């Protein structure tokens, strides 16, 4: 059993890219499903499907490459179980001058930093991606 399932998801995706895999399999939870869909919507994953094998569900995340180079270079977990990081909407950080994105957990669910700035809501910074 893991103490931080979000970190496990991010590490699995990052390691899959480093190993040049086409797809990674992640144990299912609603939060992981939403996070994977946010990554898909921002172009960091090729596809996200839910598969049931017996009793357990799994998230199948297809990895995306462009000219044999990984689309995703780095994922950094910002807010951890031992240290939560919260920001107001006007203090949401930019990643690589706007080339990357920040994913926030807000009262409206998981959204990117750009969407949070438009809606003028803050929240907990989950991760930075570029």
N, C-alpha and C positions, 0 to 999 in steps of 0.2 A: 504494500500500500504506500502511496506517495503522499507527501505532505503538501505539495504544490502542483496540482494537475495542469495548470496553465503553463508553468515552466516546462513540464514534460511535453506538452503539445508543441511549444515553440522549439524545444531542443530536438524533437523528432523531425519536425519540418526542416530545421536547419541542417541536421545530420543527413537527412535524405538528399538535400541539395548537394552537400559536400561529397556524398557517395555517388552522385549522378543517377539516382534512382528515378523511375518514372512515376512511382506512387508510394505513399506511405500509409500505414494503417495505425489508427489511434483509438484507444478505448473511448466509448461514447459517454458524453454528458451534454446537457443542454447548453451550458456555457461554452464548452469546447466547440459544439456545433455552430453556435452564433459567431464565435471568434474565427472559425474556419471560413464561414460565409463572408465575413468582413474582409478577410484576406483574399478571398476569391473575387469579391466586388472591386477590390483595389488592384487586381491584376497580379497578385503574388502567387496564386494557385491556379492551375488549369481547370480543375473541377473538384467538386465536393459532393460525395454521395454517402448515404447511410446504408450499411448492409447489416443484416441480421443473420448470424450463424448460430443456430440453436437458441439458447437463452440470451446470449450477449449480443449487444449492438457494437458496431465499429464504424468509425468515420474513415472513409477512404479519400485521401487528398491527393489529387494528381498534381505533380510538380511541373512547373513551366520553365522552358528553356528558350533562349533566343540565340541562334547561331552557335549552338552547343555550349552556351554560357548561361549560368543560372540567372534568372530574373531577380531573385532575392539574394542580396549579398550578406546582410547581417540582420539579426533580430536580437534586441536587448530587452530583457525583462526589467522594468523600472520599479514597479510597486511589488514588493515581496510580502510574504506572510509576516515577517518580522519587522518590516518597515513599509508602511503604506505612504504613497506619495499622491497628494491631492493638489489640484490647481483650479484657479478661477478661469473663466472663459478668456479673459484678456491676458493671462499669463501662460497660455498653452504654448509649449516650445515648438519651434520649427526644426525639422530634421534635415540636415544637409542643405540648408537654404531653400527648403520647399521640395526637394527631390524625393525625400522619404515621407513617411507619415507616422503619426502618433495615434494609438488606439486608446480610447478612454472608456471607462465604465461610468455611465451617467444614469440619472433617473429614467431616461428614455431608452436605455439599453446600451450595448456596445456600439460606439460610433467613432469615426476618425476625428482628428483634431480640427480639420477644416469644416466638417459638418457641425461640430460643437461651437466653433467660432460664429458660424452663420446663425445658429439657434441661440447663441449667447448663453451657453450652459457650461459649467465646469464639471469636474469629476475626478476619478482616480485614474492615473496614468497606468495602463496595463503594460504597454511595450512601445518601443521605437523600432521602426522597420525602414531599411533602405536597400 
